[in-house]
Amino acid sequence: WAGDSGGEGITRNKHYMGDKPGFVAINYNLFVRPDDIKVMYRGQVLAGTGGPRSGRGGFGFDWKPVGGDYSVDVIVTGEMLGTRWNYAITCPR
């Protein structure tokens, strides 16, 4: 697994998922002020919170790598001053 934490602004993290397909889970805590998480792959949104959210939660997606491209970008948008967030992403299983 891997993860990150942060605050306001846009944070983009690249995570290597490998060449094997499988299910990937993301668990997060967006605390009190709403934040948005999106998982991007080859210009497409694979999964996300579906808009700004607060509190704990999780989501997942089926990982099916294409053409030697084995990484996803996790983009967290913290829209409010003083926001806090963290997430953890699993390897495909």
Number of C-alpha atoms within 10 A of each C-alpha: 12 11 15 15 14 16 20 17 13 14 16 15 14 13 18 13 21 16 16 12 15 15 13 17 17 22 15 21 18 24 15 14 19 18 26 19 25 19 23 18 19 12 9 9 13 16 18 20 17 9 11 16 17 18 13 14 13 14 13 16 15 14 21 15 18 11 6 8 14 16 17 20 19 24 17 27 22 23 16 13 10 10 19 19 25 16 20 15 20 16 18 18 11
